[in-house]
Amino acid sequence: MSDLPDFKEFTPTKILDRRRAGVLLHPTSLPGHIENGDLGHDAYRFVDFLANAGVSVWQMLPLGPSHDDLSPYACLSTHAGNPRLISLSWLADRGLLKKKTPPNQRAKQEALDDAFSQFKLKLADSSSEWSTKYAQFVSAETAWLDDFALFIVMRTQQADAHWLEWPVALRDRDTAALEAFLRDHAEEIEQVRFEQFIFFAQWFQLREYAANQGVYLFGDMPIFVAHDSAEVWAHRNYFKLDAQGQSSTVAGVPPDYFSETGQRWGNPHYDWEVMQGDRFAWWKQRLHTQLELFDLVRIDHFRGFESSWHIPVDEETAINGTWVATPGHELLEEFRKQFDELPLVAEDLGIITPEVEALRDCFGLPGMRILQFAFGDTAENPYLPHNHVPNSVVYTGTHDNDTTLGWFTSLDVEQRQHVLEYLGQPAEKMPWPLIRSMLASIANLGVVPMQDLLGMDSTARMNTPGTTEGNWNWRFSWEMVDEGLAQRLRKQIEMYGRI
């Protein structure tokens, strides 16, 4: 068996043309030996768990390299993989790592440094599989890889400062300055390329293994990108920035059920006129990378493809802003021309207008239904199961919600009684009545967060919107997984026709 996967194009597969069940778990939440999960043995064990349970979709959050806050929704790149997810056991199995598993992230980076040294020895043999596959990868991903590697090394040299704070010549990509930096830091830049090669190699092998087990991978693409990212630094012409790279308005959403002051994300806005000028080439490349990684992709904040909330940069909250129209219809038309099938899901939560719904439906994209949002309103609430539609994805909750047990516990007595009455006064304890309702829905895909399968309370919440601390850290251990959980879930999946 080859040590390395083929870096091939995956054939698009229709995922939502039949009833399926999925589990939401970000790979960082997998068990493991250091600060977060990775793409090693536990990822394969999780795929086996899903397959045994009859689950055919593994949903996760964006995979990009995060800033210090660990948020996967504001990454250093829209294309690159997160080196934190690289499995050292995978490297050790292939002779690139001699030392035992390190105890923390800093020591892990030292291990990657050692692996790079071993890797260079393999590259010395131009006829080796490693040399051939590495050349294929670098050639295939050159549209983003070179800029990303340069950006990361520059950022490291500048003590991880935002690129706006770099020396002007580097900030503004002065040709002579870039050439000098490339000469002086060639080794470090090559190591970043190596780490991306390893990430993609591990990911492609995991994806192929999952496919052989009947498990499809469902990813997430944030509509906006972080200001401090390789793409904004390298392609400032695509963003609404001044000559120094500063924004006058930033992205977010106005007040809604997640936050009374809205959410001020701080992302720069796109210059849609420039993007239309080259028929959205930047966006096509972005989606192409996502479809290398995933069988299905959720567009986070799909609302922004119809219009986006522009917040003056000096506003501390998202309360004051303006909706500005977006050429989303033209963009999706270009997607359809290039990719034929659009394996996309529209995250249509929040303030949704008839225009947003029309855009979603024009391209046949499934929307989302969240059961935690269904109760405490009228019978016309679109999240109530009797109002669901087949072309949609139903969740008990998402990464932005409390766990179902935490949510239910937070309700007052009257609200809890209302939920139980709607669900038929179930004998099962929460969260299983809501999981059962999700599986019984006519939505073609039903997804449950791993925390709900494990019956966990609010301490297992992944993210609280509007906050910046204490998020993205939750992990499970195999000791939490009851021996009969897979079969219990499989029985319900079979009962509701999602096997």
C-alpha positions in Angstrom: 0.0 0.0 0.0 1.3 3.5 -0.9 2.4 5.8 1.9 0.7 8.7 0.1 -2.7 9.3 -1.5 -3.3 10.3 -5.1 -3.9 14.0 -5.3 -6.9 13.5 -7.6 -10.1 15.3 -8.4 -13.0 13.7 -6.5 -16.1 13.1 -8.6 -19.1 15.1 -7.3 -21.7 13.0 -5.6 -25.3 13.8 -5.0 -25.6 13.7 -1.3 -29.0 15.2 -0.6 -31.1 13.3 -3.1 -32.1 10.8 -0.4 -32.6 10.7 3.4 -29.4 10.7 5.4 -28.2 11.2 8.9 -25.1 13.2 9.9 -23.1 14.0 13.0 -21.5 17.4 13.6 -18.0 17.2 15.1 -15.0 19.4 14.3 -11.7 17.4 14.0 -10.2 19.5 16.8 -12.8 17.9 19.1 -11.5 14.4 18.5 -9.6 12.6 21.2 -5.8 12.8 21.0 -2.6 13.3 23.0 -2.1 17.0 22.9 -4.2 20.2 22.8 -6.6 19.3 20.1 -7.7 16.4 17.9 -6.0 15.6 14.6 -6.3 13.5 11.4 -4.7 10.5 12.9 -6.0 7.2 14.3 -8.9 8.7 16.2 -10.3 10.3 13.1 -10.4 6.9 11.4 -12.0 5.4 14.5 -14.6 8.1 14.4 -15.4 7.3 10.8 -15.8 3.6 11.9 -18.2 4.7 14.7 -20.3 6.7 12.1 -20.4 3.8 9.7 -21.4 1.4 12.4 -24.2 3.8 13.5 -25.6 4.1 10.0 -24.5 7.7 9.7 -23.4 8.7 6.2 -22.4 12.4 6.7 -19.7 13.8 8.9 -20.1 17.6 9.2 -17.4 19.8 10.5 -16.3 23.5 10.7 -13.8 25.3 8.5 -10.4 23.6 8.4 -8.2 26.7 7.9 -5.3 27.7 10.2 -6.7 29.8 13.0 -5.5 32.9 14.9 -4.8 32.7 18.6 -8.5 32.7 19.4 -8.8 29.4 17.6 -11.9 30.4 15.7 -12.2 28.4 12.5 -14.4 31.3 11.1 -11.6 33.9 10.8 -8.6 32.0 9.5 -5.2 33.0 8.2 -6.1 31.5 4.8 -9.3 30.4 2.9 -7.4 27.6 1.2 -4.8 26.2 3.6 -5.3 23.5 6.2 -4.7 24.0 9.9 -1.2 22.5 10.8 -2.7 21.9 14.3 -4.6 19.1 12.7 -1.6 17.3 11.3 -1.2 13.9 12.8 2.3 13.1 14.2 1.4 9.4 14.4 0.9 9.5 10.6 4.3 11.0 10.2 5.9 8.4 12.5 4.2 5.5 10.7 5.9 6.7 7.5 9.4 7.2 9.0 9.4 11.0 9.1 9.3 11.2 12.9 11.5 9.5 15.4 10.6 11.1 18.7 7.5 10.1 20.7 4.4 12.2 20.7 5.0 15.7 22.2 3.0 17.1 25.1 1.9 20.5 23.7 1.6 22.5 20.5 5.1 24.1 20.8 6.7 20.8 21.1 4.5 19.6 18.2 6.0 22.4 16.0 9.5 21.2 16.9 8.4 17.7 15.8 7.2 19.1 12.5 10.6 20.8 12.1 12.3 17.4 12.6 9.9 15.8 10.1 10.8 18.5 7.6 14.4 17.5 7.9 13.6 13.9 7.2 11.3 14.9 4.4 14.2 16.8 2.6 16.2 13.6 2.6 13.4 11.8 0.8 13.2 14.7 -1.7 16.8 14.2 -2.5 15.8 11.1 -4.5 13.9 12.7 -7.4 12.5 9.3 -8.4 10.8 8.7 -5.0 7.1 8.7 -4.5 7.5 11.5 -2.0 9.3 13.7 -4.5 6.7 13.0 -7.3 3.7 13.6 -5.1 5.1 16.7 -3.6 5.8 18.2 -7.0 2.2 17.3 -8.0 0.8 19.0 -5.0 2.8 22.2 -5.3 1.9 22.5 -8.9 -1.8 21.9 -8.3 -2.1 24.4 -5.4 0.3 27.1 -6.7 -2.5 29.6 -7.1 -2.6 30.1 -3.3 0.2 28.1 -1.8 3.1 30.4 -2.6 1.4 33.5 -1.3 0.3 31.6 1.8 3.8 30.3 2.6 5.3 33.7 2.1 2.6 35.3 4.3 3.1 32.9 7.2 6.8 33.3 7.3 6.6 37.1 7.1 4.0 37.0 9.9 6.2 34.9 12.0 9.2 37.2 11.4 6.9 40.1 12.5 6.0 38.4 15.8 2.6 37.4 14.5 1.5 41.0 14.0 -1.3 41.9 11.6 0.0 42.6 8.1 -1.2 46.2 8.4 1.6 46.6 11.0 4.4 45.2 8.9 7.1 47.4 7.3 5.5 49.3 4.4 7.5 47.5 1.7 6.2 44.1 3.0 2.7 45.3 3.7 2.4 46.7 0.2 4.1 43.7 -1.5 7.0 45.8 -3.0 8.6 43.5 -5.7 12.2 44.0 -4.6 11.3 43.5 -0.9 9.5 40.3 -1.7 12.3 38.9 -3.8 14.8 39.7 -1.0 12.6 38.0 1.6 12.2 34.9 -0.6 16.0 34.6 -0.9 16.6 35.1 2.8 13.9 32.8 4.0 13.7 30.1 1.4 14.0 27.3 3.9 11.2 28.5 6.2 8.9 29.1 3.2 9.6 25.6 1.9 8.7 24.2 5.3 5.3 25.9 5.2 4.7 24.3 1.8 5.7 20.9 3.3 3.3 21.2 6.2 0.5 22.0 3.7 1.5 19.0 1.7 1.3 16.8 4.7 -2.1 18.2 5.8 -3.6 17.6 2.3 -2.0 14.1 2.1 -3.5 13.1 5.5 -6.9 14.7 4.6 -7.1 12.9 1.2 -6.4 9.6 2.8 -9.0 10.2 5.4 -11.5 11.3 2.8 -10.9 8.2 0.7 -11.2 6.0 3.8 -14.5 7.6 4.8 -15.8 7.3 1.2 -15.1 3.5 1.3 -17.0 3.3 4.6 -20.0 5.2 3.0 -19.3 8.4 4.9 -19.4 11.7 3.1 -17.6 14.8 4.4 -19.6 18.0 4.9 -17.6 21.2 5.2 -18.2 24.9 6.0 -17.1 28.0 4.0 -17.4 31.3 5.8 -18.7 33.9 3.4 -16.2 36.5 4.7 -12.5 36.2 5.3 -10.3 37.5 8.1 -8.6 40.9 7.4 -5.4 39.4 8.7 -5.2 36.6 6.1 -3.0 35.7 3.2 -5.9 36.3 0.7 -6.5 39.8 1.8 -2.8 40.7 1.9 -2.2 39.1 -1.5 -5.4 40.3 -3.2 -6.2 43.7 -1.8 -7.9 44.8 -5.0 -10.8 42.4 -4.3 -11.6 44.1 -1.0 -12.9 47.5 0.1 -9.6 48.9 1.5 -7.8 52.2 1.3 -4.2 52.7 0.2 -2.9 51.6 3.6 -5.1 48.4 3.6 -7.6 49.8 6.2 -11.3 49.2 6.0 -13.9 51.9 6.3 -16.7 49.5 7.0 -16.6 45.9 8.4 -18.9 42.9 8.3 -21.3 41.5 10.8 -25.0 41.1 11.5 -27.5 43.3 13.2 -29.1 42.3 16.5 -30.9 38.9 16.4 -31.7 36.0 18.7 -28.0 35.3 19.1 -27.1 38.8 20.4 -28.9 41.9 21.4 -26.1 44.1 20.0 -25.6 42.0 16.9 -22.3 40.5 15.9 -19.4 42.7 14.8 -17.2 40.3 13.0 -14.7 42.9 11.7 -14.1 41.2 8.3 -13.4 43.5 5.3 -16.1 43.7 2.7 -15.6 42.6 -0.9 -15.3 44.9 -3.8 -17.9 43.1 -5.8 -17.5 45.3 -8.9 -13.9 44.2 -9.2 -14.8 40.6 -8.6 -17.5 40.7 -11.3 -14.9 42.1 -13.7 -13.0 38.8 -13.9 -16.2 36.7 -13.5 -15.5 35.9 -9.8 -12.2 34.1 -10.4 -11.2 34.5 -6.8 -14.4 32.8 -5.6 -14.2 30.0 -8.1 -10.7 29.1 -6.9 -11.9 29.3 -3.3 -14.8 26.9 -4.0 -12.6 24.6 -6.0 -10.3 24.1 -2.9 -13.4 23.4 -0.8 -14.6 20.7 -3.2 -11.1 19.1 -3.0 -11.7 18.7 0.7 -15.4 18.0 1.0 -18.4 16.3 -0.7 -20.8 19.0 0.5 -20.2 22.6 1.6 -22.2 24.9 3.8 -22.1 28.6 2.9 -22.0 30.2 6.3 -24.0 33.4 6.4 -25.7 32.8 3.0 -27.6 36.0 3.7 -24.5 37.9 2.6 -24.9 36.7 -1.0 -28.0 38.9 -1.3 -26.9 41.8 0.8 -24.4 42.4 3.6 -24.4 44.4 6.8 -21.8 47.3 6.6 -20.8 48.5 10.0 -18.7 51.8 10.2 -15.3 50.7 11.4 -15.4 53.0 14.5 -18.6 51.4 15.8 -17.9 49.1 18.8 -21.1 47.0 18.2 -23.1 45.9 15.1 -26.2 47.8 16.0 -25.6 50.6 13.6 -25.1 49.6 10.0 -26.5 49.5 6.5 -27.6 46.6 4.2 -25.7 46.8 0.9 -26.8 44.7 -2.1 -24.5 41.9 -3.3 -24.4 40.2 -6.8 -25.0 36.8 -5.4 -27.1 35.7 -8.2 -24.4 36.4 -10.7 -21.8 34.6 -8.5 -23.9 31.5 -8.1 -24.5 31.5 -11.9 -20.8 31.4 -12.4 -20.5 28.6 -9.9 -23.1 26.6 -11.7 -21.3 27.0 -15.1 -18.0 25.8 -13.6 -19.2 23.0 -11.3 -22.4 21.8 -12.9 -23.8 20.4 -9.6 -23.8 22.8 -6.7 -23.1 20.6 -3.6 -23.9 23.6 -1.4 -26.1 24.2 1.7 -27.3 27.7 2.5 -26.9 28.7 6.1 -30.1 30.8 6.1 -30.4 31.7 9.8 -30.9 35.1 11.2 -32.7 38.0 9.5 -33.9 36.3 6.3 -35.9 38.3 3.7 -38.0 37.0 0.8 -35.2 38.1 -1.5 -32.7 35.7 0.3 -35.2 32.9 0.1 -35.7 33.5 -3.6 -32.0 33.4 -4.2 -31.6 30.2 -2.3 -34.5 28.6 -4.1 -33.5 29.8 -7.5 -30.4 27.6 -7.3 -32.1 24.7 -5.5 -30.0 25.1 -2.4 -31.2 23.4 0.8 -31.6 25.7 3.8 -31.3 24.9 7.5 -33.9 24.1 10.3 -32.8 24.3 13.9 -35.1 22.6 16.4 -33.9 24.7 19.3 -35.4 27.7 17.5 -38.8 26.0 16.9 -40.6 26.5 20.2 -42.1 29.4 22.0 -43.6 31.0 18.9 -46.6 30.3 16.7 -47.5 27.1 14.9 -46.2 28.8 11.7 -42.6 28.8 13.1 -40.6 27.4 10.1 -38.3 25.5 12.5 -41.2 23.3 13.8 -41.0 19.8 12.3 -44.4 20.0 10.7 -43.2 23.0 8.6 -40.1 21.4 7.3 -39.4 20.7 3.6 -37.4 17.8 2.1 -34.8 20.1 0.5 -33.3 21.2 3.8 -31.0 20.1 6.6 -32.4 19.8 10.1 -30.3 20.1 13.3 -31.1 19.7 17.0 -28.6 22.6 17.3 -25.4 23.8 15.7 -21.9 24.8 17.0 -23.3 28.2 17.8 -26.1 26.8 20.0 -26.0 25.5 23.5 -26.2 21.7 23.7 -29.7 20.4 23.6 -29.6 19.3 27.2 -28.2 22.7 28.2 -30.9 24.5 26.1 -33.7 22.4 27.6 -32.5 22.9 31.1 -32.4 26.7 30.7 -36.1 26.9 29.7 -38.6 27.7 32.4 -41.2 25.1 33.5 -43.9 26.3 31.2 -41.6 26.3 28.2 -40.3 22.8 28.9 -43.8 21.6 29.2 -44.7 23.1 25.8 -41.7 21.4 24.2 -42.7 18.0 25.7 -46.3 18.4 24.7 -45.3 19.1 21.1 -43.0 16.0 21.1 -45.8 13.8 22.5 -44.8 13.6 26.1 -41.8 11.3 25.4 -40.6 8.9 28.0 -37.0 9.3 26.9 -34.8 11.9 28.6 -33.4 14.9 26.8 -31.7 15.2 24.3 -33.1 12.0 22.8 -36.6 13.2 22.1 -35.2 16.1 20.1 -32.8 13.8 18.3 -35.7 11.5 17.4 -37.8 14.5 16.2 -34.8 15.5 14.0 -34.5 12.0 12.5 -38.3 11.9 11.9 -38.3 15.2 10.0 -39.0 15.1 6.3 -35.8 17.1 5.7 -33.4 15.0 3.6 -30.5 15.4 5.9 -30.7 15.3 9.7 -27.6 16.3 11.7 -26.9 16.0 15.4 -23.9 17.5 17.2 -21.7 14.9 18.9 -22.4 16.6 22.3 -26.1 15.7 22.0 -25.4 12.1 21.2 -23.3 12.0 24.4 -26.1 13.7 26.4 -23.8 16.5 27.5 -24.8 19.8 29.3 -23.8 23.4 28.7 -20.2 22.7 29.8 -19.7 21.0 26.4 -20.8 24.0 24.3 -18.5 24.7 21.4 -19.1 28.4 20.8 -21.1 31.3 22.3 -21.6 34.0 19.5 -20.6 37.5 20.5 -17.9 36.2 22.9 -14.2 35.8 22.2 -12.9 33.6 25.1 -13.5 30.1 26.1 -14.7 28.9 22.7 -13.6 26.1 20.3 -11.9 24.0 23.0 -14.4 21.2 23.6 -13.3 17.6 23.0 -14.7 14.2 23.7 -13.0 11.0 24.8 -13.9 7.5 23.9 -14.7 6.8 27.5 -17.7 9.1 27.0 -19.1 6.9 24.3 -21.5 4.3 25.7 -20.8 0.8 24.2 -24.4 0.6 22.9 -24.5 4.1 21.4 -23.8 3.2 17.8 -26.5 0.5 17.7 -29.0 2.7 19.5 -28.5 5.4 17.0 -28.5 3.0 14.0 -31.8 1.6 15.1 -33.4 5.0 15.0 -31.8 5.9 11.8 -33.2 2.7 10.2 -36.6 3.4 11.7 -36.8 6.8 10.1 -35.4 5.7 6.7 -32.0 7.4 6.9 -29.8 4.3 6.8 
